[in-house]
Amino acid sequence: MDSEASARDHLECMLLDESVEPTFLPLSLLQSITNNFSNDQEIGTDGFAVVYKGLLRNGHVAVKKLFLSLDVHEKTFQNMLDSLMRVKHKNIQRFLGYCSDTQGKLWKLGDKNVVAEERHRLLCFEFLSEGSLDRFISGRFLYILFVMRGNKSKSLVPSFSYIR
């Protein structure tokens, strides 16, 4: 069995068994399950990354692809992974794995060809079908705060004012 198939099986197993630890995931696997990071699979973006929906036989995952232009130093990326590996809580999106892949790529620079490193940094999480939390915070939650402030409910509003 090749490494991509083995990694796919392991990722699918992780969706069923929460005791399985996050692991390295090959770039080829993440490309495969997101249809080569197709726009059709894109589910969100922020200042640091684009998030894609990855399709597996037994479910979905969210694949966060950090922007190539974002210069994430290796030590910073390792610290991020260390933190994600240690965080485990029922109310936090589960971290499933990562990809840290560097490839030499031939670039045309003026009239010269230059080989330069192209770094790919990706994070894989469980897929939350209800969407991202910001939709709920900016929608229903802010409406509740607005209503509470309108009713001059002083007991709870101060405790939520830090969210603004």
JOPE-V117144 format. One record per backbone hydrogen bond with DSSP energy under -1.0 kcal/mol. CO is the residue of the C=O (numbers start at 1). NH is the residue of the N-H. If there is no record, write none. Layout:
BEGIN
co=(CO | CO)
nh=(NH | NH)
END
This chain:
BEGIN
co=(2 | 3 | 4 | 5 | 6 | 7 | 8 | 9 | 10 | 11 | 13 | 17 | 23 | 26 | 27 | 28 | 29 | 31 | 32 | 33 | 34 | 38 | 41 | 44 | 48 | 49 | 50 | 51 | 51 | 52 | 54 | 59 | 61 | 62 | 63 | 64 | 65 | 67 | 70 | 73 | 74 | 75 | 76 | 77 | 78 | 79 | 80 | 81 | 82 | 83 | 89 | 94 | 96 | 97 | 98 | 99 | 101 | 103 | 105 | 107 | 109 | 112 | 114 | 116 | 118 | 120 | 121 | 122 | 123 | 124 | 124 | 125 | 128 | 132 | 133 | 134 | 135 | 136 | 137 | 139 | 140 | 141 | 142 | 143 | 144 | 145 | 146 | 147 | 148 | 149 | 152 | 153 | 157 | 157 | 160)
nh=(6 | 7 | 8 | 9 | 10 | 11 | 12 | 13 | 14 | 15 | 17 | 20 | 98 | 30 | 31 | 32 | 33 | 36 | 35 | 55 | 38 | 41 | 53 | 51 | 67 | 46 | 65 | 43 | 44 | 63 | 61 | 56 | 54 | 125 | 52 | 123 | 50 | 70 | 72 | 77 | 78 | 79 | 80 | 81 | 82 | 83 | 84 | 85 | 86 | 87 | 92 | 126 | 23 | 124 | 25 | 122 | 120 | 118 | 116 | 114 | 112 | 109 | 107 | 105 | 103 | 101 | 66 | 99 | 64 | 96 | 97 | 62 | 131 | 135 | 137 | 138 | 139 | 141 | 142 | 143 | 144 | 145 | 146 | 147 | 148 | 149 | 150 | 151 | 153 | 152 | 154 | 157 | 160 | 161 | 163)
END
